[in-house]
Amino acid sequence: MSDATTSALAIAAAVRAGKTRAHDVVAGALERIARRDATLNAFTSVLRDRALADADAIDHRLASGADAGPLAGVPFAAKNLFDIAGVTTLAGSKINADNAPATRDATAVARLRTAGAVLVGALNMDEYAYGFSTENTHYGPTRNPHDPSRIAGGSSGGSAAAVAAGLVPLSLGTDTNGSIRVPAALCGVFGLKPTFGRVSRAGVVPLAWSFDHVGPFARRVADLAARRSMRSPGPTRAIPRARRGRRRRAWTRSSKKSTGCASPSSSVTLRSSPPTKRWRPSHASRALSASAAR
């Protein structure tokens, strides 16, 4: 059985090697949650029966010689704005409690489960992810495991506190304006805000679609590599690599024609940045400036 300090990668290696059972690892995590979370209030929902059933399924796959995934038996939890099949998605709000349960997992949750990780529950947060302290009016404040008189940060405070307290080795949060980075810093764990679009936001209640990022918390940097199991199929690029190359060559040819200079230095300089368009004030802004001057 793993303890509160065992890393996600060490748990997966031990389970895959048959040195411990996924059932024992998950049962240990559930026991720690039952013992400590009454003080910390990191969890809003604990999926005990489902987690143990998933762990038993992993043990069965390994016993039959099948591959159980790179994160086999690793317990994890998700901020409660991620859809979890059969569970109502709260997003930290009281008015969502009467909503119908989600019909399927959020993509990031589903990918971790496909990799063999075991979901044990949903985690507390600021209402609709709008806050930096996880002092939730409806579900209570999440306490900092290092000093329960202090805040855990937010809005993913439950995600950071659960990892810092050793309840789970890995958790999911979201970051729009610091909601992974702030609680990670306050709770003394590692949090990663990935490149925008690198991890799917499908099945996640948004705060601001153009700024929201999904990312993990862990006690060790190496465990953040588990995010590879959540990644979208490829990186998000505004301009595909091949097209960027053609555009750079076009800028260089244009420069040679306009200046008559084909020196290497001029080509390198022009390739480093695209041509800029001169800004001209609109008729409305010119009129406003003239009115202000009078």
Backbone as a ProteinNet text record, in pm:
[ID]
protein_1_A
[PRIMARY]
MSDATTSALAIAAAVRAGKTRAHDVVAGALERIARRDATLNAFTSVLRDRALADADAIDHRLASGADAGPLAGVPFAAKNLFDIAGVTTLAGSKINADNAPATRDATAVARLRTAGAVLVGALNMDEYAYGFSTENTHYGPTRNPHDPSRIAGGSSGGSAAAVAAGLVPLSLGTDTNGSIRVPAALCGVFGLKPTFGRVSRAGVVPLAWSFDHVGPFARRVADLAARRSMRSPGPTRAIPRARRGRRRRAWTRSSKKSTGCASPSSSVTLRSSPPTKRWRPSHASRALSASAAR
[TERTIARY]
85	0	88.2	50.8	127.3	90.4	183.3	151.6	130	118.3	83.4	194.4	315.5	426.9	469.3	408.9	448.7	407.5	497.9	469	376.2	312	221.6	297.2	417.1	492.8	537.2	573.1	613.4	494.7	377	256.2	229.1	230	201.3	302.8	430.1	533.7	512.5	477.4	456.6	334.4	227.1	106.2	131.2	196.3	221.1	315.6	408	503.5	445.8	325.3	263.6	311.5	381.4	431.6	321.6	218.6	102.2	-20.3	-137.6	-260.6	-320	-383.4	-451.8	-558.8	-625.4	-729.5	-671.2	-553.8	-493	-451.4	-399.9	-358.4	-478.9	-586.6	-705.3	-772.1	-776.7	-833.2	-755.1	-623	-541.1	-571.8	-590.6	-624.8	-761	-857.8	-991.4	-988	-902.3	-889.3	-831.3	-732.2	-673	-774.7	-854	-957.9	-1057.7	-1103.7	-1200.7	-1143.3	-1013.3	-951.3	-918.8	-879.8	-828.3	-918.3	-1007.7	-1079.3	-1185.4	-1228.2	-1322.3	-1262.9	-1131.2	-1062.3	-1029.3	-985.9	-938.4	-1051.5	-1155.7	-1267.2	-1220.5	-1135	-1088.9	-1188.8	-1263.3	-1354.6	-1499.2	-1572	-1717	-1790.5	-1721.5	-1781.8	-1672.5	-1696.9	-1603	-1672.9	-1610.6	-1670.8	-1612.4	-1638.6	-1573.3	-1601.9	-1728	-1762.9	-1712.3	-1728.1	-1683	-1531.3	-1460.7	-1314.2	-1263.5	-1322.1	-1278.1	-1310.9	-1425.4	-1460.6	-1362.2	-1324.4	-1226	-1090.5	-1051.6	-924.4	-926.1	-1037.7	-1048.6	-1039.2	-1097.6	-1090.9	-947.4	-869.8	-728.9	-651.2	-674.9	-607.6	-642.8	-768.5	-811	-740.6	-727.9	-660	-513.8	-448	-307.5	-292.1	-383.1	-376	-396.1	-470.7	-495	-386.7	-287.4	-177.9	-200.7	-311.1	-340.9	-269.3	-252.9	-189.9	-294.2	-265.9	-361.5	-335.4	-236.8	-209.6	-90.4	-31.4	89.9	65	-59.8	-90.8	-174.6	-153.5	-234.8	-239.9	-362	-382.9	-355.2	-322.4	-291.1	-420.7	-446.4	-567.4	-554.7	-662.9	-664.9	-803.4	-813.3	-942	-945.5	-1065.7	-1083.4	-1166.3	-1127.7	-1204	-1349.9	-1445.1	-1582.6	-1650.4	-1570.3	-1626.9	-1598.7	-1531.1	-1514	-1634.9	-1689.4	-1796.9	-1743.9	-1819.6	-1793.1	-1922.5	-1918.5	-2039.3	-2111.7	-2243.5	-2323.7	-2319.5	-2240.2	-2225.7	-2267	-2338.8	-2378.5	-2257.2	-2236.9	-2124.3	-2160.7	-2099.1	-2136.2	-2074	-1950.1	-1873.3	-1875.8	-1881.3	-1876.8	-2003.8	-2112	-2234.1	-2348.4	-2425.5	-2541.1	-2652.5	-2669.5	-2782.3	-2765.4	-2644	-2621.8	-2649.9	-2671.1	-2684.1	-2805.1	-2907	-3027.7	-3023.9	-2914.6	-2902.5	-2891.1	-2922.7	-2907.4	-2759	-2726.1	-2585.5	-2528.9	-2398.6	-2331.6	-2346.4	-2356.7	-2375	-2242.5	-2134.6	-2003.4	-1895.2	-1775.9	-1662.4	-1611	-1557.7	-1481.6	-1364.1	-1319.5	-1214.9	-1088	-1044.7	-922.2	-938.3	-1055.8	-1082.4	-1083.2	-1150	-1159.2	-1022.3	-935.6	-803	-717.2	-727.6	-653.1	-705.6	-836.8	-893	-852.6	-848.5	-803.7	-658.3	-579.5	-438.6	-422.6	-534.1	-527.9	-544.1	-548.8	-567.3	-710	-727.3	-856.6	-913.1	-1028	-1092.1	-1158.7	-1121.6	-1176.8	-1274.2	-1283.9	-1379.4	-1365	-1453.7	-1455.6	-1411.7	-1349.9	-1280.7	-1341.6	-1328.8	-1384.9	-1314.1	-1384.2	-1332.1	-1409.4	-1357.6	-1435	-1552.9	-1665.4	-1784.6	-1757.8	-1787.7	-1765.1	-1620.2	-1527.3	-1383.3	-1347.1	-1435.4	-1412.9	-1366.5	-1238	-1183.3	-1042.6	-976.5	-838.5	-817.2	-924.6	-907.3	-976.9	-1070.4	-1153.9	-1220.7	-1274.3	-1360.4	-1503.6	-1554	-1681.7	-1798	-1889.9	-2004.2	-2094	-2107.9	-2204.1	-2143	-2018.3	-1957.5	-1843.7	-1825.7	-1726.1	-1587.4	-1497.8	-1361.1	-1273.1	-1181.7	-1077.8	-959.1	-909	-799	-663.8	-563.3	-427	-373.6	-329.7	-282.9	-164.8	-85.8	30.7	-7.1	-120.2	-170.4	-318.5	-406	-549.5	-611.1	-536.8	-588.7	-569.7	-501.8	-472.7	-547	-560.6	-631.1	-543.2	-608	-536.2	-511.7	-565.8	-557.9	-670.6	-683.4	-793.2	-768.5	-856.7	-983.2	-976.4	-862.2	-847.1	-789.2	-842	-785.3	-799.7	-913.4	-931.6	-832.3	-801.6	-706.9	-566.8	-524.6	-391.4	-384.1	-488.3	-486.7	-488.6	-563.5	-571.6	-435.8	-360	-226.4	-128	-133.2	-40.2	-59.2	-183.5	-212.5	-183.5	-147.3	-119	-243.7	-359.4	-482.6	-481.1	-429.4	-408.2	-275.5	-207.4	-80.2	-96.1	-217.8	-240.3	-382.4	-399.2	-533.3	-541	-664.5	-688.7	-748	-703	-758.5	-768.5	-808.7	-811.9	-747	-696.4	-628.3	-674	-737.1	-774.6	-686.1	-666.2	-583	-498.9	-456.5	-372.9	-430.8	-541.3	-613.6	-546.4	-443.4	-355.8	-231.9	-175.2	-46.4	-55	-161.7	-175.4	-190.6	-287	-297	-176.6	-112.7	8.5	116.2	130.5	230.9	195.8	69.4	29.6	33.8	11.4	11.1	143.9	239.3	371.5	376.9	298.5	302.5	332.7	344	370.9	240.5	220.9	104.9	149.2	80.8	120.8	4	27.1	-66.9	-11.5	-66.6	-9.9	-35.9	27.1	-0.4	-149.3	-203.6	-347.5	-388.2	-491.6	-541.3	-468.6	-361.2	-283.5	-362.6	-443.3	-530.2	-674.7	-755.3	-893.4	-973.9	-1059.7	-1151.5	-1293.3	-1309.3	-1442	-1492.8	-1615.4	-1673.1	-1630.8	-1577.4	-1534.9	-1618.8	-1678	-1756.2	-1660.8	-1687	-1592.4	-1607.2	-1497.1	-1500.9	-1482.8	-1379.4	-1355.6	-1289	-1363.7	-1314.1	-1179.9	-1157.1	-1033.8	-913.2	-934	-822.9	-813.1	-915.3	-915.5	-812.6	-743.3	-647.1	-675.8	-665.2	-676.7	-536.2	-509.7	-375.6	-373.4	-261.7	-250.1	-176.7	-198	-119.3	-50.7	69.8	141	243.5	292.5	394.8	534.9	549.1	679.8	669.8	775.9	777.8	759.9	825.2	816.9	673	592.2	452.8	371	416.2	343.7	352.8	447.5	454.1	328.3	249.8	123	29.2	53.6	-30.9	-25.1	79.1	85.9	-34.2	-93.1	-211.4	-335.9	-328.6	-445.2	-437.6	-320.1	-298.7	-390.9	-419.4	-488.4	-393.7	-445.3	-360.9	-237.8	-243.5	-128.3	-132.2	-20	-16.7	-103.1	-150.8	-231.3	-138.6	-145.2	-61.9	-151.2	-123.7	-200.1	-170.1	-42.5	-0.4	76.4	34.9	110.2	255.5	343.4	487	522.8	466.2	499.2	458.8	340.4	293.6	379.2	423.8	509	637.8	692.9	815.2	794.8	682.1	654.6	635.7	570.6	547.6	677.8	768.4	897.6	976.9	974.7	1047	987.5	854.7	790	833.8	846.8	893.1	1034.9	1119.8	1257.6	1262.9	1189.1	1188.7	1135.2	1032.7	976.6	1077.8	1155.6	1255.9	1364.3	1408.2	1513.9	1468.5	1341.1	1291.3	1281.5	1237.7	1214.1	1342.7	1446.5	1569.1	1685.9	1674.2	1784.8	1899.5	1878.2	1983.5	1951.3	2047.8	2027.2	2124.8	2173.3	2272.1	2208.8	2288.1	2234.1	2175.7	2238.3	2191.4	2051.9	2025	1892.8	1786.8	1821.9	1725.9	1690	1791.6	1766.2	1679.7	1707.9	1631.7	1485.7	1462.4	1324.8	1248.9	1317.4	1248.9	1203.6	1265	1236.3	1101.6	1043	913.7	836	702.6	620.1	610.9	575.2	555.9	440.2	451.2	347.5	264.9	140.2	50.1	43.9	65.7	64.3	-76.5	-84.9	-215.2	-255.2	-379.1	-432.9	-559.6	-576.1	-696.8	-821	-930.9	-1056.3	-1115.7	-1215.4	-1281.3	-1340.4	-1399	-1461.7	-1359.1	-1242.2	-1140.7	-1079.8	-1065.7	-1014.7	-1111.7	-1242.8	-1343.5	-1343.6	-1327.6	-1326.8	-1205.4	-1089.6	-968.6	-983.3	-1044	-1063.7	-1159.1	-1264.1	-1359.9	-1293.9	-1206.9	-1138.8	-1043.4	-979.3	-885.3	-954.4	-1080.1	-1155	-1198.6
-119.8	0	124.3	226.8	350.2	436.7	527.1	620.8	759.2	858.9	993.3	1060.5	1006.5	1072.3	1001.1	888.3	812.8	887.9	896.8	970.4	891.4	962.9	898.4	797	833	742.4	617.4	635.1	519.2	426.3	483.8	401.6	319.6	386.8	316.6	205.9	233.6	132.4	11.4	36.5	-73.6	-157.1	-90.7	-163.4	-246	-187.5	-257.6	-376.5	-361.5	-469.1	-577	-555.9	-654.4	-647.5	-540	-527.1	-483.3	-421.4	-383.7	-387.2	-389.8	-392.3	-252.9	-224.8	-97.1	-80.5	-189.3	-183.2	-130.7	-178.9	-135.4	10.6	52.2	192	285.2	253.3	338.1	334.3	217.4	208.3	294.3	299.1	383.9	530.8	572.8	712.7	746.8	657.5	682.2	689	609.7	613.7	747.3	799	928.7	1040.8	1031.8	1133.7	1133	1014.8	1004.1	1058.2	1040.2	1080.4	1229.2	1287.9	1424.7	1530.6	1489.5	1592	1664.6	1610.3	1683.5	1816.3	1819.3	1943.2	2029.1	1967.9	2043.8	2090.5	2009.4	2040.7	2059.7	1969.9	1976	1910.8	1811.2	1734.5	1779.4	1786.2	1805.1	1675.6	1577.7	1448.6	1342.6	1229.5	1117.5	997.9	940.9	832.6	698	661.5	545	416.4	383.8	256	248.3	358.9	359.7	345.6	415.8	410.9	270.2	204.5	68.9	-28.8	-8.2	-94	-74.8	51.6	78.3	16.8	26.2	-32.3	-184.2	-247.1	-392.3	-430.8	-347.2	-374.5	-366.3	-272.3	-259.6	-383.8	-427.4	-548.2	-669.2	-676.9	-789	-785.9	-665.5	-655	-696.5	-652.1	-688.4	-838.7	-898.4	-1042	-1125	-1069.1	-1140.1	-1114.8	-1032.5	-1003.7	-885.6	-813.5	-696.6	-573.4	-473.8	-348.3	-261.2	-217	-134.6	13.7	51.8	193	243.6	355.5	407.9	463.5	493.7	546.2	445.8	318.8	214	227.6	244.8	247	377.9	484	613.9	686.4	715.5	789.8	936.8	992.9	1136.1	1190.5	1322.7	1389.5	1512.5	1563.4	1674.3	1785.7	1906.5	2026	2007.8	2052.9	2015.9	2097	2156.8	2210.8	2118.7	2004.4	1901.4	1808.1	1777	1678.7	1542.2	1475.9	1337.3	1260.8	1158.8	1084	1037	1069.4	1027.3	1121.1	1229	1324.4	1462.8	1537.1	1672.7	1764.7	1839.2	1932.9	2062.4	2086.9	2200.7	2332.5	2329.1	2451.2	2545.1	2486.6	2565.6	2640.1	2615.7	2695.8	2613.5	2676.5	2611.2	2587.6	2680.6	2670.3	2555.3	2501.4	2387.6	2252.9	2253.1	2126.8	2045.3	2112	2041.4	2003.1	2032.6	1996.3	1844.4	1798	1655	1617.9	1497.2	1454.1	1456.5	1472	1468.7	1329.9	1326.3	1197.9	1133.4	1209.4	1152.3	1236.5	1180.4	1250.2	1361.2	1467.8	1566.2	1496.5	1551.1	1484.8	1460.8	1559.2	1542.9	1432.2	1424.5	1317.3	1181.9	1175.3	1049.1	1000.3	1090.3	1048.5	996.9	1056.9	1003.7	866.3	849.7	718.1	613.4	653.2	561.1	518.8	610.5	580	495.7	462.2	374.9	444.1	579.1	650.9	629.2	636.5	606.9	734.3	776.1	896.6	866.6	942.9	918	1025.8	1138.5	1239.2	1371.7	1466.1	1601.6	1698.1	1808.2	1896.3	2035.5	2094.9	2226.9	2336.6	2448.9	2558.4	2685.7	2798.3	2921.9	2910.7	2972.2	2962.5	3011.6	2924	2950	2990.7	2946.8	2971.3	3119	3198.5	3343.1	3378.9	3358	3390.3	3335.2	3374.8	3334.3	3273.2	3232.7	3184.7	3052.4	3006.8	2888.9	2898.5	3013.9	3033.3	3034.7	2915.2	2901.1	2921	3010.9	3043.4	2923.1	2836.8	2726.7	2597.5	2570.6	2442.3	2456.6	2577.1	2600.2	2625.6	2678.9	2708.8	2584.4	2578.4	2475	2529.4	2450.5	2493.8	2452.4	2531.1	2498.8	2384.7	2274.2	2160	2192.6	2292.6	2327.2	2411.4	2479.8	2561.8	2585.8	2508.3	2519.4	2655.9	2743.6	2878.4	2967.4	2915.3	2993.5	2937	3021.3	2979.7	2889.1	2813.9	2726.5	2794.7	2914.9	2980.3	2931.7	2993.1	2955	3000.4	2966.5	2904.1	2752.1	2692.6	2546.5	2505.8	2564.9	2539.4	2395.8	2332.7	2193.5	2102.4	2133.6	2052	2059.5	2178.9	2195.1	2135	2157.6	2109.2	1956.5	1893.2	1747.1	1684.1	1745.9	1695.3	1727.1	1849.6	1889.8	1806.2	1765.3	1686.1	1538	1497.8	1357.1	1272.7	1337.4	1260.3	1189.8	1256.8	1198.8	1251	1175.7	1224.1	1314.7	1320.2	1393.2	1448.4	1571.5	1628.5	1719.1	1754	1842.1	1973.8	2081.4	2213.3	2291.6	2417.3	2506.4	2638.4	2707.3	2836	2933.7	3042.2	3150.8	3272.3	3303.4	3418.5	3387.4	3261.4	3221.8	3112.6	3050.6	2958.1	2823	2791.9	2678.3	2729	2836	2884.4	2937.5	3009.3	3066.1	2957.6	2865.6	2762.1	2668	2642.8	2560.8	2628.2	2758.8	2832.6	2835.2	2858.8	2870	2736	2627.2	2494.1	2421.1	2480.9	2420.9	2297.3	2294.6	2182.5	2237	2146.8	2187.2	2190.2	2298.5	2311.1	2355.5	2308.8	2339.8	2401.5	2519.9	2581.9	2556.6	2459.8	2424.4	2532.2	2514.7	2600.8	2598.3	2714.3	2724.5	2624.3	2544.5	2446.2	2314.1	2304	2179.3	2067.5	2104	2007.9	2049.2	1955.4	1984.5	2040.6	2139.5	2196.2	2141.3	2041.2	1981.6	1920.7	1955.1	1905.3	1982.2	2102.8	2187.7	2315.7	2350.6	2474.4	2592.7	2682.4	2789.7	2909.2	2979.6	3115.1	3213.2	3191.7	3273.1	3182.2	3141.5	3041.2	3078.6	3206	3245.9	3249.9	3227.1	3228.7	3101.9	3017.7	2900.1	2796.1	2739.8	2631.7	2519.4	2395.7	2278.9	2228.2	2199.9	2153.2	2072.6	2002.9	1913.9	1976.9	1918.1	1944.8	1814.7	1825.7	1707.5	1750.7	1654	1684.6	1679.5	1623.2	1612.3	1657.3	1721.5	1769.5	1653.6	1540.3	1425.6	1379.3	1393.6	1349.6	1437	1560	1646.3	1592.3	1501	1437.2	1356.3	1329.1	1258.4	1338.4	1467.6	1549.7	1501.3	1424.4	1371.7	1283.7	1226.4	1142.9	1225.8	1358.4	1444.8	1526.5	1530.7	1624.2	1600	1707.8	1696.7	1630	1578.5	1503.4	1579	1709.9	1785.8	1925.4	1998.9	2134.2	2227.4	2333	2432.6	2536.8	2556.1	2656.9	2750.6	2879.2	2975.8	2959	2927.9	2908.1	2777.3	2680.4	2555.2	2581.3	2490.2	2511.8	2532.4	2451.8	2464.8	2601.2	2648	2777.6	2889.9	2876.1	2980.2	2991.7	2877.2	2881.2	2952.1	2922.7	2989	3138.4	3176.6	3318.5	3392.3	3328.9	3393	3412.5	3308.7	3322.2	3433.3	3448.6	3555.1	3691.3	3708.9	3836.5	3867.4	3764.1	3785.2	3827.2	3757	3792.6	3933.2	3968.7	4102.2	4207.6	4181.3	4277.5	4296.3	4184.6	4194.4	4280.5	4265.6	4342.1	4490.1	4520.9	4660.8	4735.1	4665.2	4733.7	4706.7	4602.1	4566.3	4502.8	4468.6	4411.6	4265.9	4179.5	4036.8	3983.9	4073	4029.2	3938.9	3844.7	3753.6	3826.8	3937.3	4005.2	4062.3	4117.8	4175.5	4065.7	3949.8	3839.7	3788.6	3771.2	3720.5	3818.1	3946.2	4045.7	4044.4	4035.4	4040.2	3912.8	3801.2	3675.8	3670.9	3750.2	3738.8	3796.2	3881.2	3938.6	3973.3	3965	3996	4145.5	4186	4327.9	4379.6	4502.5	4561.5	4660.8	4675.5	4768.7	4896.8	5009.7	5137.2	5167.2	5212	5243.3	5383.9	5400.8	5532.9	5552.2	5668.6	5691.2	5695.6	5644.1	5647.2	5788.3	5807.6	5938	5973.3	5873.4	5898.6	5940.1	5872.8	5906.4	6042.6	6081.5	6215.5	6322.5	6295.9	6392.1	6406.8	6294.3	6297.5	6375	6355.2	6425.3	6575	6613.4	6756	6818.4	6744.4	6795	6814.2	6719.6	6730.4	6847.9	6873.9	6984.9	7119.6	7128.1	7253.3	7272.8
0	0	0	-77.1	-79.5	39.8	78.5	185.6	125.8	212.8	167.7	87.7	91.8	23.2	-104.7	-136.4	-255	-381.2	-478.3	-600.8	-691.8	-783.1	-879.1	-964.5	-1009.8	-1095	-1018.9	-890.6	-809.7	-784.4	-763	-743.6	-869.1	-984.7	-1110	-1136.1	-1109.7	-1132.3	-1041.6	-914.5	-821	-858.2	-899.9	-938.8	-1063.7	-1161.5	-1287.2	-1266.4	-1170.2	-1143.5	-1052.4	-1001.7	-913	-769.1	-732.2	-595.3	-499	-551.4	-471.3	-561	-501.4	-579.3	-589.3	-700.7	-716.9	-608.9	-573.3	-469.4	-338.5	-300.5	-175	-180.3	-294.9	-310.2	-297.4	-367	-365	-227.6	-165.2	-30.9	67.7	51.9	137.7	118.9	-8.8	-36.1	24	11.1	66.1	218.5	279.9	425.7	471.3	397.9	432.7	415.1	309.3	286.7	401.8	442.8	552.1	683.1	702.2	828.2	833.5	722.1	725.6	662.7	573.3	497.4	578.4	690.8	775.1	820.8	836.7	876	755.2	646.1	530.5	439.1	424.6	335.5	191.2	144.6	5.5	-89.4	-41.9	-127.1	-107.1	-217.9	-211.4	-241.7	-296.4	-327	-328.3	-260.9	-259.9	-324.2	-426.6	-504.8	-461.4	-337.2	-278	-355.2	-374	-436.8	-580.6	-653.7	-792.9	-800.4	-712	-713.8	-685.1	-586.6	-554	-667.3	-733.7	-847.4	-962.4	-987.5	-1093.7	-1059.1	-932.4	-889.2	-906.5	-871.7	-889.4	-1037.3	-1124.2	-1267.6	-1318.6	-1263.6	-1302.1	-1256.7	-1134.8	-1085.6	-1171.7	-1213.8	-1297.8	-1433.3	-1492.5	-1622.1	-1610.7	-1506.3	-1487.5	-1464	-1386.9	-1360.2	-1486.3	-1582.2	-1707.7	-1812	-1774.7	-1866.3	-1957.4	-1939.3	-2022.4	-1967.1	-2052.3	-2011.2	-1942.7	-1821.5	-1745.8	-1759.5	-1839.8	-1862.6	-1783.3	-1827	-1761.7	-1622.4	-1587.6	-1454.3	-1374.7	-1397.8	-1335.9	-1184.3	-1132.4	-988.4	-919.2	-993.1	-931.3	-895	-767.8	-731.7	-773.1	-821.4	-852.2	-827.1	-819.9	-800.4	-889.5	-915.3	-1009.3	-947.3	-973.4	-935	-978.2	-897.4	-926.8	-1037.6	-1124.7	-1248.7	-1368.2	-1342.2	-1445.3	-1442.4	-1557.6	-1563.5	-1522.3	-1435.9	-1395.1	-1417.3	-1498.6	-1532.7	-1407.3	-1399.6	-1286.5	-1167.6	-1175.3	-1065.6	-1115.8	-1034.1	-1071.7	-1069.5	-1175.2	-1185.8	-1113.6	-999.7	-916.3	-960.8	-1003.9	-1032.2	-911.7	-792.2	-669.4	-636.2	-709.5	-693.1	-635.2	-548.9	-487.9	-589.1	-683.5	-776.3	-874.9	-885.7	-975.6	-909.3	-778.4	-705.3	-749.7	-801.9	-845.6	-992.9	-1060.2	-1201.3	-1216.7	-1335.1	-1364	-1363.3	-1324.6	-1327.1	-1468.6	-1478	-1608.4	-1670.1	-1800.6	-1870.1	-1909.3	-1906.5	-1939	-1873.9	-1865.9	-1806.2	-1897.5	-1836.5	-1912.7	-1981.2	-2093.3	-2171.4	-2089.8	-2010.8	-1931.4	-1828.2	-1765.7	-1669.1	-1739.5	-1854	-1928.2	-1972.2	-2012.8	-2059.7	-1945.3	-1828.3	-1713.9	-1674.9	-1678.2	-1644.5	-1748.2	-1874.4	-1978.8	-1956.4	-1899.5	-1870.3	-1745.1	-1678.2	-1561.7	-1427.8	-1427.4	-1301.2	-1251	-1119.1	-1055.5	-992.5	-1039.3	-988.1	-854.5	-749.8	-616.2	-569.6	-642	-597.4	-668.4	-627.9	-681.1	-572.2	-612.1	-518.5	-510.1	-393.6	-364.5	-445.7	-461.9	-544.7	-512.9	-560.8	-556	-651.9	-615.3	-697.8	-839.7	-935.5	-1077.8	-1108.1	-1024.3	-1042.2	-1032.5	-970.6	-963.5	-822.5	-797.5	-666.2	-650.4	-541.8	-518.5	-380.1	-312.7	-175	-144.4	-228	-202.6	-66	-36.4	80.1	26.7	0.9	-67.9	29	-7.1	78.5	101.3	-0.3	5.1	59.5	25.5	61.2	162	212.1	315.5	259.9	342.5	297.2	298.2	203.7	205.7	283.6	377.2	464	406.6	437.4	395	482.2	423.1	504.1	595.4	558.4	639	761	752.8	863	837.9	902.4	875.4	905.1	970.6	993.2	870.4	769.3	649.3	528.3	425	303.8	218.6	131.7	38.3	-94.8	-113.5	-244.2	-333.4	-449.4	-538.3	-680.4	-769	-732.8	-717.7	-754.5	-745	-610.2	-501.4	-369.4	-324.3	-354	-316.1	-385.4	-511	-588.4	-528.9	-488.8	-430.6	-291.7	-209.9	-72.7	-67.6	-156.1	-156.7	-185.6	-274.5	-306.9	-194.5	-142.7	-36.4	89.4	117.4	236.8	217.7	95.1	69.3	53	29.2	10.5	-124.5	-225.1	-358.4	-411.6	-496.1	-550.1	-671.5	-727.1	-851.6	-850.6	-899.5	-909.9	-1032.1	-1069.4	-1182.9	-1135.2	-1197.6	-1171.5	-1300	-1288.8	-1404.6	-1366.6	-1467.3	-1446.3	-1553.1	-1509.8	-1599.3	-1575.1	-1447.4	-1411.9	-1288.1	-1276.6	-1164.3	-1077.7	-1119.4	-1032.8	-1014	-1089.3	-1058.5	-986.3	-1036.7	-985.4	-842.9	-810.9	-676.2	-569.1	-580.2	-475.4	-470.7	-584.5	-582.5	-498	-514.4	-437.4	-289	-256.7	-116.4	-44.5	-116.3	-53.8	-68.9	-139.6	-150.3	-236.6	-345.6	-439.3	-578.5	-674.9	-811.6	-890.5	-964.5	-1051.1	-1188.5	-1290.2	-1427.8	-1503.8	-1557.1	-1650.6	-1790.5	-1863.9	-1994.3	-2099.9	-2213.9	-2328.1	-2360.1	-2394	-2421.6	-2530	-2500.1	-2594.7	-2592	-2516.3	-2512	-2444.4	-2344.5	-2276.1	-2301.8	-2343.7	-2381.7	-2264.8	-2294.6	-2196.2	-2213.8	-2298	-2318.7	-2188.5	-2151.2	-2027.8	-1905.2	-1923.3	-1812	-1812.9	-1699.6	-1690.5	-1707.3	-1801.9	-1829.7	-1736.3	-1715.9	-1661.6	-1777	-1857	-1976.5	-2079.5	-2181.8	-2277.2	-2337.4	-2361.8	-2430.1	-2337.4	-2207	-2110.7	-2027.3	-2026.2	-1939.5	-1983.5	-1885.8	-1908.5	-1809.5	-1853.5	-1766.4	-1735.9	-1608.1	-1573.6	-1445.2	-1418.3	-1301.7	-1184	-1066.9	-945.8	-906.3	-850.2	-802.3	-697.9	-619.9	-519.6	-577.6	-697.8	-761.1	-905.9	-952.8	-1090.6	-1188.1	-1159.3	-1250	-1267.7	-1162.9	-1173	-1267.3	-1289.2	-1382.9	-1525.4	-1547.6	-1679.8	-1708.1	-1603.4	-1623.5	-1711.6	-1726.2	-1813.6	-1957.5	-1992.4	-2129	-2160	-2055.2	-2075.6	-2103.7	-2075.9	-2094.2	-2221.6	-2285	-2395	-2512.1	-2582.2	-2709.3	-2808.4	-2921.8	-3014.4	-3061.8	-3072.2	-3118.7	-3063.9	-3069.6	-3017.6	-3101.3	-3036.5	-3106.5	-3166.5	-3296.6	-3363.2	-3442	-3432.3	-3510.4	-3657.8	-3689.7	-3828	-3834.5	-3916.3	-3927.9	-3964.8	-3923.7	-3943.4	-4089.8	-4179.7	-4321.7	-4375.3	-4337.2	-4384.6	-4330.1	-4202.7	-4146.2	-4225.9	-4269.8	-4348.3	-4480.3	-4549.5	-4675.7	-4656.4	-4546.9	-4524.2	-4497.3	-4422.3	-4395.4	-4524.5	-4612.4	-4738	-4823.6	-4816.6	-4893.9	-4842.9	-4710.2	-4657.2	-4706.1	-4710.2	-4752.5	-4899.1	-4987.4	-5129.1	-5150.9	-5077	-5090.1	-5051.2	-4947.2	-4902.4	-5007	-5069.4	-5170.3	-5287.2	-5328.4	-5442.2	-5409	-5286.1	-5252.1	-5219.6	-5167.4	-5126.4	-5220.7	-5302.3	-5390	-5315.4	-5191.4	-5107.3	-5077.5	-5103.7	-5079.6	-4977.4	-4889	-4791.2	-4687.5	-4632.5	-4531.5	-4411.4	-4371.6	-4251.7	-4270.7	-4390.6	-4411.4	-4416	-4471.9	-4480	-4341.2	-4254.6	-4120.8	-4043	-4055.7	-3981	-4021.8	-4150.5	-4197.9	-4166.5	-4159.1	-4127.4	-3982	-3896.2	-3753.9	-3714.8	-3797.9	-3761.8	-3887.3	-3881.6	-3998.2	-4021.8	-4143.3	-4169.1	-4086.2	-4041.1	-3957.4	-4037	-3996.3	-4061.8	-3979.7	-4047.6	-3976.7	-3927	-3800.6	-3743.5	-3781.1	-3822.6	-3852	-3770.6	-3708	-3627.7	-3715.1	-3662	-3735.2	-3733.7	-3818	-3822.9	-3686.7	-3618.6	-3489	-3385	-3385.1	-3285.3	-3311.9	-3442.7	-3474.2	-3427.3	-3445.6	-3403.7	-3250.7	-3181.5	-3035.9	-2984.3	-3049.6	-3008.1	-3029.2	-3144.1	-3172	-3072	-3034.2	-2936.8	-2799.2	-2761.3	-2633.7	-2631.9	-2747.1	-2755.1	-2737.8	-2790.6	-2773.6	-2628.1
[MASK]
++++++++++++++++++++++++++++++++++++++++++++++++++++++++++++++++++++++++++++++++++++++++++++++++++++++++++++++++++++++++++++++++++++++++++++++++++++++++++++++++++++++++++++++++++++++++++++++++++++++++++++++++++++++++++++++++++++++++++++++++++++++++++++++++++++++++++++++++++++++++++++++++++++++

